[in-house]
Amino acid sequence: MLNAYVAAVGQPLTEMPADGDLSTAQWIDLFEPTEEEKQRVCNATGLRIASMEELDEIENSSRLAFDGTALYLSMPLVAKVDGMEANTKPLGFVVTKDRIITIRFIRSAALHNFLDQMQRAPLESGSAMDIFILVLESITDRMADILERVRDELDRISKQIFTEDTAGMRGRKQDLELQNVIKAIGRAGDQMSRVRDSLLGIGRIVPFTAQVAAPWIDRDLRDRMKSIRQDVASLSDYDMHLNGKMQFLLDATLGLINTTQNNIIKVLTVVSVVGVPPTLVASIYGMNFKDMPELNWAFGYPYGLTLIVLSAVLPLVWFRMRGWL
């Protein structure tokens, strides 16, 4: 899909018709572009359009390049957030003094919300660099929203672990509850990892652009880029804070699981210990020797039963007195 927009100072973005002249567009947005769409953009602008495999490379030299006239940039983009589920695909930028091209392979709420806003609100300068910085600001805001959602999810998990009576559950219900908690923590960790990759990408792009494209950037845009770097740094710190909280919750959940397992082992141990003395008494009086004085007692059978019961009860009383039960 190919969408092109033109911008002017004090005017909102205006979408060009499908057969419009791309050489006049300030922003060309390629979403899962076909080879024909790539070739059309190349013919109109003279700029190279990278493939998803090229944009997905992690080397710094592959993600940040400048050929003297155009910046070729890429970063991971977190999108399709549904609850705590997310997906990441590369996002590519081609930025010149007069034009910006975005290449993406996943629907992004950040870009769609930005488009909706910019098609209603006027642009300050209407330059390609202005649009580029607005896109980075929108993505940064989206990363902050995702971290806030992760924070809320971790708060819910914390309440579930420490406030609700998880320890009072028994059997299968408790096992399922603890399994669900571990899965929720894992989803939160995956989400934070994806956000961390995106923030790292923005953190690399902004200083590189500020350095190599300095003649295209006026003072106001430079201040906004500095603000983006500060936002990225603060979000990275907050991501580390959430990561520490997530690790604490994971340790607490595993501790609950270990406690449950220890309780089961303790019960089995008590049962095995309590069962030994009665078994010993029954074994002794179950021997078929000819001369056993208890066989001729009138109260031999009640005596044996009483001895078996006492041999089982006394260990239980002892364990209770010691606080082991």
Disulfide bonds with the S-S distance in Angstrom:
none
